[in-house]
Amino acid sequence: MTHKLKKMMCLLAIVLLTACSPDTKPNDNKTPPKPEKVNYVGANLLGYNHQYKNIAVNKFSVNGYYGRVGGFTCCIMLPEKWQPGMQVRVEWEIDPNPKAKLPPLGTDEFKTFMKKHKANYRQYSAIVEVPEYGDSCGLQVHFFACNQVKVTATCMGIEHPNHPFKALMNQQENQSCPQ
């Protein structure tokens, strides 16, 4: 599937997945006012592994929506407009030795190896603030050294000089992390 076709399919999914909360009725002074309705839109989910040179981020999720590092995943539902105090729950799994030499696939040695190898996987989770955004082109999840994670709903790619996390991306990986 071409990149252009994937983009077109994702845009179509965003249009089809746009959802609104039910309209509120005028307040009759007998019931407390309902909170302002929030419109949600479908958005891409994309992960970047900045922290690990020799460690892989196997998988991650944001509020239960699964994404992958290095490619767009459709879709996550985001408020059309940023809300003060917005937070998301990010969960991820790492493989501390993704370059291990594997025995031949389908063999008993491979099965034994993978069982031991997967025992070294580590799972993490964090509640992360969503910085204010105007237009959202999707949610970017950035994994940094020492199991730090940040999110942004920017339309800027990571190569853009004004990307919100540009300074963090240029930091060298720490040799040791604080306990």
GIVEN-V209805 format. One record per backbone hydrogen bond with DSSP energy under -1.0 kcal/mol. NH is the residue of the N-H (numbers start at 0). CO is the residue of the C=O. Records with the same first field share a line. If there is no record, write none. Layout:
BEGIN
NH: CO ; CO
END
This chain:
BEGIN
5: 1
6: 2
7: 3
8: 4
9: 5
10: 6
11: 7
12: 8
13: 9
14: 10
15: 11
16: 12
18: 39
39: 18
40: 77
42: 75
44: 72
45: 138
46: 67
47: 140
49: 142
50: 142
55: 94
57: 92
58: 92
60: 90
61: 64
62: 88
64: 61
66: 59
69: 46
72: 44
75: 42
77: 40
79: 38
85: 82
87: 127
89: 125
90: 60
91: 123
92: 58
93: 121
94: 55
99: 96
106: 103
110: 106
111: 107
112: 108
113: 109
114: 110
115: 111
116: 112
117: 113
119: 116
120: 117
121: 93
123: 91
125: 89
127: 87
129: 85
138: 43
139: 151
140: 45
141: 149
142: 47
143: 147
149: 141
151: 139
159: 156
162: 159
165: 162
168: 164
169: 165
170: 167
END
